[in-house]
Amino acid sequence: MSGIEARDSTHTSTSSLGVGAVIVTYRPEAAVLAALIERVRPQVARLVIVDNASRDPAFDALLARHAGEVDVEVLRQAQNVGLAAALNLGIERLRAAGCGAALLLDQDSLPAPDMVATLAAALASLRGPARAAAVGPAYRDARTGVPAPFVRIGFPLNRKLHAGDGGAIECDFLITSGCLIALDALDAIGPMDARLFIDNVDMEWSFRARARGYRLYGVGAATMQHRLGDAHRRLPLLGTLAVHGPLRLYYMMRNRVFLYRLPQTPRVWIAQDLPRLGLKLAIFGLLLAPRRANLRHMLRGIADGLRGRLGPYPGASS
């Protein structure tokens, strides 16, 4: 039985479409990752786990349990190559296995048991008439339970849309985790931009897809839980915010500024994102500790984005 054939009747419909999944890991919580693998594996024909140089005995033991299985492939990197490069590695392994679509997953997401079949059916129905390149699920923050909307970019504010259980909504970008991409569309659009390393990788690819005439859809009946940020803080007047460390703030600032320079980036997104950049500077540089480190990393990120200096953070060991 090949890697893209159905192992049992629970996932025949998705396997017949050649849907494989890529999970990128970096210092994951072993129990959270184990739950994800257990949930997604019956839904796909093949699973590729690309690990960015994690070192943890519990995680090592988890991967060792799956390393010899015919439908699971583990690619361990000697160093952290970044999210985008790891996704590209995993996608190429799915392509080599004969898969026709790739489901991208973060290590801290948890799809519903029928998420992949629902996404695959939507993608199949939308590819021809709507020229869909990818579809994504409706997700809730695993910590807060708040549902995230699909977004159409506007000025001064985005349109935030929620798809019904039976509907699909065209949107301007899809987050990485849960995104199901047709590989023939990926061939035309191109792979994830490895220069970005992490953060805004999904947005850059989405903008590129849209600029080349492809469409993206959010599917309301496909659901997933997903963790946003390292933690959450509630601030007066601002509500609950996802909090990131200084290094992630560096990438967030650098890559959004770099996106401002790209021809495929919608000008309206730049216009409404510039105030968001200023607000992040104020919140993380003045209100949330470690303020000095946050501000230093964000300002360096802005400077590097303006210069086009990409890749991993200078001097980062992993």
C-alpha positions as semicolon CSV with decimal commas, in nm:
position;residue;x (nm);y (nm);z (nm)
1;M;0,000;0,000;0,000
2;S;0,153;0,332;-0,102
3;G;0,193;0,635;0,121
4;I;-0,105;0,815;-0,035
5;E;-0,355;0,530;-0,024
6;A;-0,618;0,503;0,244
7;R;-0,526;0,292;0,547
8;D;-0,887;0,269;0,666
9;S;-1,233;0,403;0,592
10;T;-1,199;0,701;0,830
11;H;-0,986;0,895;0,585
12;T;-1,057;0,747;0,243
13;S;-1,203;1,068;0,103
14;T;-0,896;1,281;0,180
15;S;-0,644;1,012;0,089
16;S;-0,802;0,969;-0,255
17;L;-0,727;1,337;-0,316
18;G;-0,363;1,293;-0,215
19;V;-0,373;1,526;0,085
20;G;-0,060;1,523;0,298
21;A;0,029;1,733;0,601
22;V;0,342;1,917;0,714
23;I;0,397;1,996;1,081
24;V;0,689;2,227;1,160
25;T;0,822;2,196;1,515
26;Y;1,054;2,410;1,726
27;R;1,090;2,322;2,093
28;P;0,730;2,197;2,114
29;E;0,538;2,073;2,416
30;A;0,550;1,698;2,359
31;A;0,197;1,636;2,491
32;V;0,047;1,910;2,270
33;L;0,229;1,780;1,964
34;A;0,125;1,421;2,041
35;A;-0,240;1,530;2,046
36;L;-0,197;1,704;1,710
37;I;-0,033;1,400;1,549
38;E;-0,303;1,170;1,683
39;R;-0,574;1,401;1,551
40;V;-0,436;1,477;1,205
41;R;-0,276;1,146;1,108
42;P;-0,604;0,959;1,040
43;Q;-0,718;1,249;0,822
44;V;-0,428;1,255;0,575
45;A;-0,246;1,019;0,344
46;R;0,101;1,118;0,458
47;L;0,248;1,323;0,742
48;V;0,586;1,497;0,732
49;I;0,726;1,643;1,055
50;V;1,007;1,893;1,003
51;D;1,186;1,975;1,327
52;N;1,405;2,283;1,366
53;A;1,678;2,149;1,595
54;S;1,465;2,087;1,904
55;R;1,636;1,914;2,194
56;D;1,412;1,750;2,452
57;P;1,399;1,385;2,569
58;A;1,017;1,369;2,569
59;F;1,004;1,515;2,219
60;D;1,279;1,279;2,100
61;A;1,083;0,983;2,235
62;L;0,766;1,101;2,061
63;L;0,937;1,130;1,724
64;A;1,111;0,797;1,771
65;R;0,772;0,627;1,807
66;H;0,667;0,754;1,464
67;A;0,996;0,752;1,275
68;G;0,958;0,401;1,131
69;E;0,595;0,428;1,022
70;V;0,525;0,411;0,651
71;D;0,295;0,712;0,637
72;V;0,505;0,936;0,865
73;E;0,836;1,099;0,772
74;V;1,051;1,290;1,022
75;L;1,305;1,544;0,897
76;R;1,528;1,670;1,178
77;Q;1,736;1,977;1,100
78;A;2,079;2,035;1,252
79;Q;1,990;2,400;1,308
80;N;1,681;2,619;1,303
81;V;1,623;2,688;0,934
82;G;1,307;2,889;1,003
83;L;0,939;2,825;0,946
84;A;0,930;2,905;0,575
85;A;1,226;2,686;0,477
86;A;1,092;2,400;0,691
87;L;0,752;2,423;0,524
88;N;0,918;2,411;0,183
89;L;1,114;2,099;0,282
90;G;0,799;1,926;0,401
91;I;0,599;2,024;0,094
92;E;0,867;1,881;-0,134
93;R;0,854;1,549;0,053
94;L;0,476;1,540;0,005
95;R;0,522;1,613;-0,362
96;A;0,776;1,330;-0,390
97;A;0,523;1,096;-0,226
98;G;0,264;1,181;-0,492
99;C;0,041;1,412;-0,287
100;G;-0,157;1,676;-0,472
101;A;-0,233;1,908;-0,181
102;A;-0,044;2,010;0,132
103;L;-0,198;2,089;0,470
104;L;0,029;2,319;0,673
105;L;0,018;2,298;1,051
106;D;0,182;2,472;1,346
107;Q;0,284;2,252;1,636
108;D;0,025;2,401;1,872
109;S;-0,288;2,365;1,659
110;L;-0,560;2,103;1,697
111;P;-0,786;2,038;1,395
112;A;-1,139;1,905;1,430
113;P;-1,169;1,536;1,338
114;D;-1,332;1,621;1,004
115;M;-1,135;1,937;0,924
116;V;-0,920;1,794;0,645
117;A;-1,209;1,624;0,463
118;T;-1,412;1,945;0,482
119;L;-1,125;2,156;0,350
120;A;-1,043;1,907;0,075
121;A;-1,402;1,902;-0,047
122;A;-1,414;2,283;-0,050
123;L;-1,084;2,310;-0,237
124;A;-1,196;2,055;-0,495
125;S;-1,520;2,245;-0,559
126;L;-1,356;2,590;-0,574
127;R;-1,044;2,519;-0,778
128;G;-1,202;2,529;-1,124
129;P;-1,477;2,791;-1,113
130;A;-1,315;3,017;-0,854
131;R;-0,944;2,951;-0,925
132;A;-0,882;2,878;-0,559
133;A;-0,521;2,815;-0,462
134;A;-0,587;2,742;-0,096
135;V;-0,854;2,715;0,170
136;G;-0,834;2,752;0,546
137;P;-1,045;2,668;0,852
138;A;-1,227;2,887;1,100
139;Y;-1,024;2,872;1,420
140;R;-1,058;2,964;1,783
141;D;-0,780;3,075;2,013
142;A;-0,706;2,775;2,233
143;R;-0,648;2,996;2,539
144;T;-0,935;3,243;2,512
145;G;-1,190;3,053;2,303
146;V;-1,242;3,362;2,088
147;P;-1,317;3,281;1,719
148;A;-1,094;3,451;1,465
149;P;-1,256;3,604;1,156
150;F;-1,153;3,578;0,795
151;V;-1,027;3,912;0,664
152;R;-1,080;4,128;0,359
153;I;-0,837;4,417;0,365
154;G;-0,988;4,763;0,372
155;F;-0,914;5,119;0,481
156;P;-0,919;5,244;0,745
157;L;-1,034;4,909;0,886
158;N;-1,039;4,553;0,759
159;R;-1,367;4,370;0,702
160;K;-1,385;4,082;0,948
161;L;-1,606;3,801;0,821
162;H;-1,737;3,477;0,969
163;A;-1,838;3,198;0,733
164;G;-2,145;2,993;0,810
165;D;-2,124;2,618;0,860
166;G;-2,195;2,551;0,496
167;G;-2,019;2,846;0,339
168;A;-1,685;2,957;0,202
169;I;-1,577;3,321;0,211
170;E;-1,317;3,474;-0,016
171;C;-1,047;3,640;0,191
172;D;-0,720;3,822;0,133
173;F;-0,493;3,598;0,339
174;L;-0,492;3,272;0,531
175;I;-0,281;3,193;0,834
176;T;-0,024;2,917;0,788
177;S;-0,175;2,667;1,028
178;G;-0,467;2,481;0,876
179;C;-0,404;2,614;0,526
180;L;-0,464;2,353;0,255
181;I;-0,279;2,439;-0,067
182;A;-0,317;2,277;-0,409
183;L;0,037;2,191;-0,517
184;D;-0,022;2,277;-0,882
185;A;-0,121;2,627;-0,769
186;L;0,189;2,640;-0,550
187;D;0,397;2,561;-0,859
188;A;0,260;2,873;-1,028
189;I;0,273;3,099;-0,721
190;G;0,605;2,980;-0,581
191;P;0,713;2,841;-0,241
192;M;0,718;3,017;0,093
193;D;0,979;3,294;0,107
194;A;1,256;3,142;0,319
195;R;1,424;3,481;0,361
196;L;1,147;3,587;0,602
197;F;1,242;3,301;0,839
198;I;0,930;3,336;1,056
199;D;0,632;3,576;1,081
200;N;0,432;3,716;0,790
201;V;0,535;3,416;0,578
202;D;0,168;3,333;0,525
203;M;0,075;3,692;0,446
204;E;0,351;3,733;0,188
205;W;0,250;3,409;0,013
206;S;-0,118;3,506;0,024
207;F;-0,045;3,847;-0,128
208;R;0,165;3,681;-0,399
209;A;-0,112;3,431;-0,475
210;R;-0,373;3,707;-0,502
211;A;-0,144;3,918;-0,723
212;R;-0,113;3,624;-0,965
213;G;-0,486;3,586;-1,001
214;Y;-0,552;3,308;-0,751
215;R;-0,813;3,321;-0,477
216;L;-0,815;3,218;-0,113
217;Y;-1,117;3,100;0,083
218;G;-1,210;3,052;0,445
219;V;-1,434;2,752;0,510
220;G;-1,674;2,791;0,801
221;A;-1,751;2,423;0,848
222;A;-1,381;2,336;0,886
223;T;-1,272;2,418;1,242
224;M;-0,952;2,419;1,444
225;Q;-0,809;2,535;1,775
226;H;-0,490;2,738;1,758
227;R;-0,267;2,913;2,010
228;L;-0,183;3,277;1,940
229;G;0,124;3,431;2,100
230;D;0,340;3,312;2,388
231;A;0,086;3,440;2,640
232;H;-0,204;3,685;2,674
233;R;-0,229;4,013;2,866
234;R;-0,535;4,227;2,925
235;L;-0,478;4,602;2,910
236;P;-0,724;4,882;2,986
237;L;-0,898;5,014;2,672
238;L;-0,702;4,772;2,451
239;G;-0,855;4,442;2,563
240;T;-0,672;4,109;2,551
241;L;-0,347;4,104;2,354
242;A;-0,128;3,818;2,236
243;V;0,216;3,873;2,385
244;H;0,542;3,778;2,211
245;G;0,905;3,790;2,324
246;P;1,162;4,042;2,192
247;L;1,298;3,811;1,922
248;R;0,955;3,744;1,773
249;L;0,886;4,118;1,784
250;Y;1,202;4,170;1,580
251;Y;1,076;3,939;1,305
252;M;0,726;4,085;1,316
253;M;0,853;4,437;1,263
254;R;1,123;4,351;1,012
255;N;0,906;4,138;0,789
256;R;0,605;4,370;0,783
257;V;0,833;4,659;0,683
258;F;0,990;4,439;0,415
259;L;0,642;4,355;0,286
260;Y;0,578;4,727;0,241
261;R;0,848;4,721;-0,029
262;L;0,708;4,431;-0,234
263;P;0,502;4,499;-0,549
264;Q;0,241;4,233;-0,466
265;T;0,159;4,387;-0,128
266;P;-0,172;4,576;-0,147
267;R;-0,121;4,948;-0,093
268;V;-0,435;4,961;0,118
269;W;-0,284;4,705;0,358
270;I;0,027;4,919;0,396
271;A;-0,185;5,227;0,469
272;Q;-0,379;5,056;0,745
273;D;-0,083;4,860;0,882
274;L;0,141;5,162;0,944
275;P;-0,072;5,280;1,240
276;R;-0,066;4,920;1,372
277;L;0,314;4,927;1,360
278;G;0,317;5,245;1,566
279;L;0,071;5,098;1,817
280;K;0,286;4,787;1,861
281;L;0,590;5,004;1,923
282;A;0,404;5,195;2,192
283;I;0,248;4,890;2,361
284;F;0,549;4,662;2,369
285;G;0,810;4,935;2,401
286;L;0,638;5,137;2,675
287;L;0,376;4,921;2,850
288;L;0,482;4,557;2,848
289;A;0,801;4,418;2,997
290;P;1,077;4,370;2,903
291;R;1,022;4,718;2,759
292;R;1,384;4,804;2,676
293;A;1,455;4,472;2,504
294;N;1,124;4,488;2,319
295;L;1,192;4,837;2,190
296;R;1,550;4,759;2,093
297;H;1,449;4,450;1,895
298;M;1,155;4,623;1,726
299;L;1,364;4,922;1,616
300;R;1,633;4,690;1,481
301;G;1,364;4,497;1,297
302;I;1,231;4,813;1,134
303;A;1,583;4,915;1,030
304;D;1,663;4,572;0,886
305;G;1,330;4,564;0,702
306;L;1,405;4,899;0,541
307;R;1,750;4,774;0,439
308;G;1,617;4,441;0,314
309;R;1,836;4,250;0,560
310;L;1,657;3,918;0,601
311;G;1,723;3,564;0,720
312;P;1,773;3,460;1,084
313;Y;1,829;3,722;1,353
314;P;2,196;3,831;1,340
315;G;2,397;3,625;1,584
316;A;2,112;3,389;1,671
317;S;2,245;3,049;1,776
318;S;1,933;2,855;1,672
